[in-house]
Amino acid sequence: MRSSNPVFSRRGFSRSGGYAGFGAAPQAGSPAAGQANPYAGGNPYAQTQAPTNPYAAGDQRNLTPEQLQQMYGAPPAGPLQTGRMTMDDVVMRTGMTLGTVIVAAAVAWIAQLPVGVGFGAALVALVLGLVQSFKRTASPALIMGYALFEGLFLGVISQVYNDRWSGIPMQAVLGTMAVFVGVLVAYKTRLIRVNARFQRFVVAAAIGFILLMAVNLLFAAFGGGDGLGFRSGGLGIVFGLVGVVLGAAFLAMDFKQVEDGVRYGAPREESWLAAFGLTLSLVWIYLELLRLISIFRD
């Protein structure tokens, strides 16, 4: 399943993993009972070759004593034994990527890197993110490289905002944390239900939003000022709020991807993509809040 992020369209849990049985219908009473498995039918994690597992045979009379002992005496294999993604994997990888962003931002802030260096780092982060989005597998090196250069950019741009509006970066950080916690609680309590209609609406709204911001940027670059005024005054407040809401919606879609990946046995490597997506959404929300708060301060 591909999750469309406002910044990058990354590939989600959609590669072949060769894991048997995850596309089968859940048994009655199981957590997934009554829910449609997004990986069923064309399940990328279902085993595509004939199983070699002796337990798949319907006739047990030809099994050796050792096989019977293994069948009935061995404990069931857990996620660590089968190489499946767990919530701990996602938390650990997300902590690594966000930690890299924060450390790099702190270094750029303390070193007071020039604005040109910050925008150069943003360009490198953009390229690394795009390369990762088009790769068939997660690349930890690309994801950590993106986090490093994105952190440098955030440190520089935060310093610029802080020089003009003292304390804005910390307000934006607190606001981002509040949005994250609020969306997580709303998602867990099912106040937000991420379904196909929700995803189509959010993606369409994000495309329109990005196109308008691109047009505004072109008018600002060639006409001077703030272009069409989408980023200043009352109109800027409206578009800033829309940007934050879109970031929160994509954060909910990230939570859905993580939940589905853990439930249906995505390969452990997919936890890097989950961390990448969460980082993208949080960076998007932080930048939108940074601009929105600056308009209010004016």
N, C-alpha and C positions, 0 to 999 in steps of 0.2 A: 504494500500500500504506500503510495507516495503522499507525503504530507507537504502541502504548499505553504512555505513560510513567507512572511512579508518581504524578507530580504533575499533569501535563496529558496529555490525549490529543491529540497533535498530528497534523496531516495530513502524510503523508510524500510520496513521489514518486508523486503520483497525478493531476497535472494534465495537460491536453492541451498538448503542446509542438510538434506539427506537424513532428516530425523523422522523416524517411523511413528505412526500412530497419532500424531498431533492433529491431523485433519479428521479423525474419527469423531462421530457424534458423541457428546459427553454422556456419561451414565446418569441415570436418575439420581438426584440428590447431590450431584457434584456442583461446584460453584458455577460452572459454565452451563449447567442444564437449562434448557429453555432459551439459550442465547445463540444467535447465529454465529458460527465461526467464520471470520473473514478469510481464513486460510483454507476453508473446506473446498472441495471440488478441485480447483486449481491450486491446492495448498502447496506453497513453495517449500514448506518444511516436511511435507509428507514424503515417505520413502518411495522412490520411483522405480526401484528394482524389486525383484522377488525377494522377500525376506529370507535371511539365512538363520533366523532365530528358531531353534528347535521347538520353542514353546508355541510357535504358530501352527504346528502340525495338529490336525484334529485327532489323530490316533496316537495315544500315549503308550501303546503296548510295546513299541519297538525302542522306547527310550531306555538308556542305560541307567543304572542306579545313581551314577554321578549326576546325570542330567536331571533326574527326578529330585535329587537332593538340592541341586541348584534351583530348581523350579519352586519347591515348596519350603526350602529352608533359608534361602538368601533373602535379606531385606530388599525392599524395592529401591531401585536406583533413584537418586535425587537429582536436582538440577546440576550439581557439581559433577556428578558422574556422567551425565548425558550431554554436558556442554550447553545447557540452556541458559538463557538470560534470567537473572533474578533482579529483584528490586535493589538488593545491595550492590549489584554490579552497576546499575544506573546511578545510584546515589554516589558511589565512589568515583565513577568517570565524570559525573557532573561536578563533583567537588574539585576534581583535578582541573577541568577546563575553566570553571569559574575562578578557582584559586589562581590559575595562571593569568587570567584577565585582570584580577585585582592586583596581583603583584606587579605586573607590567605597567598598569595604570599608575600605581604608587611610584614606581621608578621614574616614569615619564614626568610625573608631577614634581617630584623632588628635584630631578635634574633640570626641570624647566626647559624641556626640549622645544625647539622652534616649531611654529605652526606648520611650516613646510614639511618637517619630519613627520609630524602627526598625520597629515594628509597622505604622505607617501606610505606610511604604515597602514592607513585605511585602504589604500589601493592594493597593497600586497595582501591584506586580509580578505579583500573582495575576491582576488584571483584565487587564493587558496580555498576559499569557501565554494567558489564555483567549480573548481576542479574536484573537490570532494563530492559536491552534489551530483556530478555526472559519473563518478566512479561506481562500479558495481559492488564494491565492498568498502567497508569502513577503513580509513587509514588513520590510525592514531597520530602519526607524524603530521599529517595535513591538519587534523583537527586541533592539535596542540599548537601548531604553527599559526593557525588562524587565531586562536585564543591569545597568543603572544602579541601579534601585531595589532589585533583589535584592542587589546589592553593599552598598548602604547598610544593608539589614536584616542581612546577614551580619556587617558590621562592628560593629553595635550588639550583636547577640546574642553574638558572639565576645568582646566586651569584658565582657559580663555574666558569661560563663563564666570568663573569665580572672581577674576580680576574686575569684571564689570558689575556683577551682582554677588556680593560676598555671601557665602554659605549655600548657594544654589546646588552645588553638587551633592552635598550631604542631604539636602531636602529631596533631591531626585532619587538618591539611593534609598532613603526611607520610604518614599512613595513606591519605588519598584518592589521593595520587600512587602509592602502592604498589598499591592496588586497581586503578587505571587501567592501570598497567604490567602487572600480573599478568593482568588480563582480556585485554589486547591480545595478550600472548604466548600465552595459552591459546587465543585465537581464531585467531591466525595459524598456530599449530601444530595446529589442529583438535582440541584437547582439549575445546573447547566447540563444539558443532555446533548452530547456530541453525536449527531447522526449524519446521514448523507445530506439531508437538506441543510443542516447547519453548516457543514463543510462547504457546500456549493455557494451558499450565501456569503460566507466569510471570504472565500477565495475571490468571488466576483467583486465584493466591496474593496478588498485589498488591491486588486488590479486597478480599479478606478481611482483609488486613493493615490497609488504610486504614479499613475499617469498624470494626474493633476499636479502632483508635487514636481514631476519632471518638467511639465510645461511651465510651472511657476519658476523653476530654477533657470530654464532657458530665457525667459523674459527678464529675470533678474540679471543674468549674465550679459545679455546684449542690450537691455534697456535701462539697467541700473536700478537702484532702489530695491524694493522687495518684490519685484515682478508684478504678479496679479494680486498681491496682498494676502495670499493664503497663509502666510506665516507671521502675520503681525496684526495687531488690533483685535477687534471682535471676531473677524473671520479667522484670524490665526488661533484664537481660543477654541473656536468650534472645530477646526481641523486638528488642533492638538488633542482635544478630547476624543475625536474620532480615531486618531492614531493610537491613543492609549487603549481604547476599547478593542481595536483590531489586534493589538499586541496581546491583550488578555484573552481574546478569542483563540488566537493561535497557541497560546499557552495551554488552554483547555484541550486543543487538538493534540498537543504534545503529550498531555497526561493520558489521553485516550490511546495514543500509540504505545506508550509505555505499558499501560494496563493490558492491552491486547497482546503485546509482545511477550509479557511475562505469563499471561494466562495460556497462550497457545504455543508456547515453547519456541520462541525465536532463538536463534543462535546467540551465544554470549557476546560475540563481536558486535551485535546490533546495539548493545548498550552504549557504544561510542557514538552511534548515530543519534540515539536518544539524548545523550549529553550535548551533542552538537546542536540539536534542535532546541533544547531548553535554553542553551546559551544564546542562540540567535534571538529568541523571543524576548529574553530578559534584556539584552542589549538594545533591542528595538524599543522596549518600554522605557528604558532609562533615557535614551536620547529624546524620545517624545516628551517625557516629563521635564527634561532639562529645558527644552524650548518652551514648553507650556508655562512652567513656573517663571521663566524670564519675562514672558509677556505679562503675567500677573504682576510681577515686580515693577515693570514699567508703568 
